[in-house]
Amino acid sequence: MGGDRGSGPLIDGAVQAVEQHPGIEVLLLGPEELLRAELAQRGKGAETRLSVVHAPQTVSMDEAAVDSVRRKKDSTIMVGFDLVKQGQADALVSAGHSGATMTAAILQLGRLKGISRPSIASVFPTLKEPVLVTDIGANVDCRPQHLYQFAVMASSCSELLLNRAKPRVGLLSIGEEPGKGNAAVKEAYDLLKASSLNFIGNVEGRDVYSGDVDVVICDGFVGNIVLKISEGLAEAIQQMLKTEIKKSLGASLASFFIRPAFRAFRKRVDYAEYGGAPLLGINGVGIICHGTSSAVAIRNAIKEAAKMAECQVNAAITRHLQQEVVQA
């Protein structure tokens, strides 16, 4: 119920997920009567892998995160994470209030042992293979230990979800030299260098898209700016190309022949292809989606959530943290 475009794209994405992936079952959370009416319009009745769970309350985008989840015990977010806590669901996918989703996850599920702060990760396209960036908005201010924990979580996630053997971990800074960056980044550099992670050192903003690193670590303030600039730049490039092509008859004619390349480019930079952003560090699986997510984005987010549950990413993170403690 939390998407900016209403419930339609979320329901359509859920329908696509169960139709295209036989092993996935989806529970739709929201006012039961409304959801059943929406499903009936799509010709869906009592499918065994697509069901409705009544959750009469929703958290709007303008509400304070902590206050809203404490007041609204029957909100879709709280009910969803309670299902995960009780073992009645393996993961929650939300396109609603990201702050409320994070807060509800911590209240209902708690943090993984050894994790001080959960982080939000996002997959970015590169010139080679996709890169995992975290944190992209959950923690504006971070201590060195938090950045180190983000790296452990993201490395495990990259290994299992993106099939990276010994993921190359880079720390986002203003220069590649070890002494560059603010105090937190400099101390985090030392922690990462002393760890068992495949830490390749500092990376700069331009390195995010090179494909020469598998995981990029930063605080949520920097990460969210990187995310929003990237989304804006991808959209601006597409609009600029369209504008320039329309200016020239020759370019307009040529565009007919290179249209497949344009479609491939659009798909490569479209966030919908990557689903949602994994919420790392909670004692369960949560995926945070863009508020404007399309049905395709929701479908892919559901698929991503199922893969995280199947791969047991949290167990891998816990094992990695324990190994780090033993080595220390």
C-alpha positions in Angstrom: 0.0 0.0 0.0 3.0 2.3 0.2 3.9 3.1 -3.4 3.7 6.6 -4.8 1.6 5.3 -7.7 -0.9 3.5 -5.5 -1.4 -0.2 -5.0 -1.7 -1.0 -8.7 1.9 -1.5 -9.7 2.7 -3.4 -6.5 -0.2 -5.8 -7.0 0.8 -6.2 -10.7 4.4 -6.9 -9.7 3.2 -9.6 -7.2 1.1 -11.2 -9.8 4.0 -11.3 -12.2 6.3 -12.7 -9.5 4.1 -15.7 -8.8 3.3 -16.3 -12.5 7.0 -16.3 -13.6 8.6 -17.9 -10.6 6.8 -21.2 -9.5 8.7 -21.4 -6.2 7.5 -18.0 -4.9 4.4 -17.3 -2.8 3.4 -13.7 -2.1 1.3 -12.3 0.7 -0.3 -9.0 -0.1 -0.6 -6.7 3.0 -3.4 -4.1 3.2 -7.1 -3.6 3.6 -8.5 -7.0 2.7 -11.6 -5.8 0.9 -9.7 -3.4 -1.3 -7.0 -5.9 -2.2 -9.5 -8.6 -3.1 -11.3 -6.2 -5.3 -8.1 -5.3 -7.0 -7.2 -9.0 -7.6 -10.7 -9.7 -8.9 -10.2 -7.0 -11.5 -7.2 -8.9 -12.7 -9.0 -12.1 -12.8 -7.3 -13.5 -9.7 -9.2 -15.3 -7.1 -8.0 -17.8 -4.4 -4.7 -18.6 -6.0 -2.6 -20.7 -3.5 0.5 -18.7 -4.1 -1.1 -15.2 -4.0 -3.0 -14.4 -0.8 -4.2 -11.5 1.2 -3.3 -10.6 4.8 -5.5 -7.9 6.4 -3.5 -4.9 7.6 -5.9 -1.9 7.8 -3.4 0.9 8.6 -0.7 2.5 6.4 2.2 4.8 7.1 2.2 7.9 4.9 5.4 9.5 3.6 5.0 12.6 5.7 4.8 10.8 9.0 7.7 10.5 11.5 9.2 7.1 11.2 9.5 6.1 14.9 6.2 7.6 16.0 4.2 6.1 13.1 5.3 2.5 13.7 4.7 2.8 17.4 1.2 4.1 17.0 0.2 2.0 14.0 0.6 -1.6 15.2 -1.7 -2.8 12.4 0.2 -1.0 9.6 1.3 -3.0 6.6 4.9 -2.6 7.6 4.5 -3.8 11.2 2.2 -6.7 10.2 4.6 -7.7 7.5 7.7 -7.8 9.7 5.7 -9.6 12.4 5.0 -12.4 9.8 8.7 -12.6 9.2 9.4 -12.7 12.9 6.8 -15.5 13.4 8.2 -17.5 10.5 5.1 -17.1 8.4 7.0 -15.2 5.8 10.6 -15.3 4.7 11.0 -11.7 3.6 9.2 -8.3 3.4 9.2 -6.1 0.3 8.1 -2.5 0.8 7.9 0.5 -1.5 6.6 2.7 1.3 8.2 5.0 3.9 11.9 3.8 4.0 12.5 5.2 7.5 9.5 3.5 8.9 10.5 0.3 7.2 13.9 0.5 8.8 12.4 1.3 12.2 9.8 -1.5 12.0 12.5 -4.0 11.0 14.6 -3.1 14.0 11.7 -3.1 16.4 10.2 -6.4 15.2 13.2 -8.4 14.2 16.2 -6.8 15.9 19.8 -6.6 14.6 22.1 -9.4 13.7 24.6 -10.2 16.5 27.7 -8.0 16.0 25.9 -5.3 13.9 25.4 -1.9 15.5 23.5 -0.3 12.6 21.8 -1.9 9.7 22.5 -0.3 6.3 20.7 -0.1 3.0 22.5 -1.4 -0.1 21.9 -0.8 -3.7 23.1 -2.4 -6.9 24.6 0.0 -9.5 25.4 -0.8 -13.2 29.0 -0.4 -14.2 31.1 -0.8 -17.4 31.6 -4.4 -16.4 29.6 -6.2 -13.7 27.2 -4.5 -11.2 28.6 -3.1 -8.0 27.0 -3.1 -4.5 27.0 0.2 -2.7 26.2 0.7 1.0 25.0 2.7 2.9 22.7 4.7 0.7 20.7 6.5 3.3 20.0 4.7 6.5 22.9 6.2 8.6 23.8 9.9 7.9 26.6 9.9 10.5 28.8 6.8 10.9 31.7 5.8 13.1 34.6 3.8 11.6 33.3 0.6 13.2 30.0 1.1 11.4 31.7 1.4 8.0 33.7 -1.8 8.8 30.4 -3.6 9.6 28.8 -2.4 6.3 31.8 -3.8 4.5 31.4 -7.3 6.1 27.7 -7.3 5.3 28.0 -6.1 1.8 30.9 -8.5 1.0 28.8 -11.5 2.1 25.8 -10.2 0.2 27.9 -9.6 -3.0 29.3 -13.1 -2.8 25.9 -14.8 -2.5 23.6 -12.5 -4.6 26.0 -11.3 -7.3 28.2 -14.5 -7.4 31.4 -12.7 -6.6 34.3 -14.8 -5.3 36.2 -12.8 -2.7 34.5 -9.5 -3.5 36.8 -6.5 -4.0 35.9 -3.9 -1.3 36.6 -0.2 -1.8 36.1 2.6 0.7 34.7 5.7 -0.9 36.9 8.8 -0.3 38.2 11.9 -1.9 41.5 10.2 -3.0 43.0 6.8 -3.4 45.8 7.5 -0.9 45.4 6.0 2.6 45.6 9.4 4.3 42.7 10.9 2.3 39.3 11.5 3.7 37.7 12.6 7.0 38.6 11.1 10.4 36.0 8.3 10.2 37.2 7.3 6.7 40.8 7.2 7.7 40.1 5.0 10.8 37.8 2.8 8.8 40.6 2.3 6.3 42.8 0.9 9.0 40.1 -1.5 10.2 39.4 -2.7 6.7 43.1 -3.2 5.9 43.5 -5.3 9.1 40.4 -7.5 8.3 40.2 -10.6 6.2 38.1 -8.8 3.6 39.5 -8.4 0.1 40.0 -4.7 0.7 41.6 -2.9 -2.2 41.8 0.5 -0.6 40.1 3.9 -1.1 38.1 4.5 -4.3 36.9 7.8 -5.7 33.5 8.6 -7.1 34.5 7.9 -10.7 35.5 4.4 -9.7 32.0 3.4 -8.8 31.1 2.8 -12.4 34.5 1.4 -13.6 33.6 -2.2 -12.7 37.0 -2.6 -11.0 35.4 -3.0 -7.5 32.6 -5.2 -6.3 31.6 -3.4 -3.1 31.7 0.3 -2.3 31.4 1.5 1.3 30.3 4.9 2.5 28.1 6.6 5.1 24.4 7.1 4.3 24.8 10.8 3.6 27.3 10.4 0.9 25.7 7.2 -0.4 22.3 8.8 -0.8 23.8 11.7 -2.8 25.6 9.2 -5.0 22.3 7.3 -5.6 20.2 10.4 -6.4 22.9 11.9 -8.7 23.2 8.6 -10.5 19.4 8.3 -11.1 19.2 11.9 -12.2 22.2 11.6 -14.5 20.9 8.5 -16.2 17.6 10.2 -16.9 19.3 13.4 -18.1 21.5 11.5 -20.5 18.5 9.8 -22.1 16.6 13.1 -22.4 19.7 14.9 -23.9 20.1 12.1 -26.5 16.4 12.4 -27.5 16.7 16.2 -27.8 19.9 16.1 -29.9 18.5 13.4 -32.2 15.3 15.5 -32.9 17.5 18.4 -34.0 18.9 16.6 -37.0 17.1 14.7 -39.7 20.1 12.5 -40.3 20.3 11.7 -36.6 16.6 10.9 -36.5 16.9 8.5 -39.5 20.0 6.9 -37.9 18.2 6.5 -34.6 15.9 4.0 -36.2 18.8 1.6 -36.8 20.3 2.0 -33.4 17.1 1.8 -31.5 17.9 -1.6 -30.1 21.1 -0.2 -28.6 19.1 2.6 -27.0 16.7 0.1 -25.5 19.5 -2.0 -24.2 21.1 1.1 -22.6 17.8 2.1 -21.0 17.4 -1.3 -19.5 21.0 -1.4 -18.2 20.6 1.8 -16.2 17.0 1.3 -15.2 16.7 0.7 -11.4 13.7 -1.5 -12.0 15.9 -4.2 -13.4 17.7 -4.5 -10.0 14.5 -4.7 -7.9 15.0 -3.0 -4.6 17.7 -2.2 -2.0 18.5 -5.0 0.6 18.2 -3.9 4.2 21.4 -5.5 5.6 22.0 -6.2 9.3 18.4 -7.0 10.5 17.6 -10.4 11.8 15.5 -11.2 8.8 15.1 -10.2 5.1 13.8 -6.8 4.0 13.9 -5.1 0.6 13.2 -1.4 0.3 11.9 -0.3 -3.1 11.7 3.1 -4.8 8.4 4.9 -4.1 7.8 5.1 -7.8 8.5 1.5 -8.4 6.9 -0.1 -11.5 5.4 -3.6 -11.6 8.7 -4.8 -13.1 10.7 -3.3 -10.2 8.4 -5.0 -7.6 8.6 -8.3 -9.4 12.4 -8.2 -9.4 12.4 -7.1 -5.8 10.3 -10.1 -4.8 12.7 -12.3 -6.7 15.6 -10.7 -5.0 14.0 -11.2 -1.6 13.4 -14.9 -2.3 17.1 -15.3 -3.3 18.3 -13.6 -0.1 16.2 -16.0 2.0 17.3 -19.0 0.0 21.0 -18.1 0.1 20.8 -17.4 3.8 22.7 -14.1 3.5 22.3 -13.4 7.2 23.9 -16.6 8.3 26.8 -15.8 6.0 27.2 -12.4 7.6 27.1 -13.8 11.1 29.8 -16.4 10.3 32.0 -13.8 8.7 31.7 -11.5 11.8 32.6 -14.4 14.1 35.6 -15.3 11.9 36.8 -11.7 12.1 36.5 -11.7 16.0 38.5 -15.0 16.2 41.2 -13.6 14.0 41.4 -10.3 15.9 
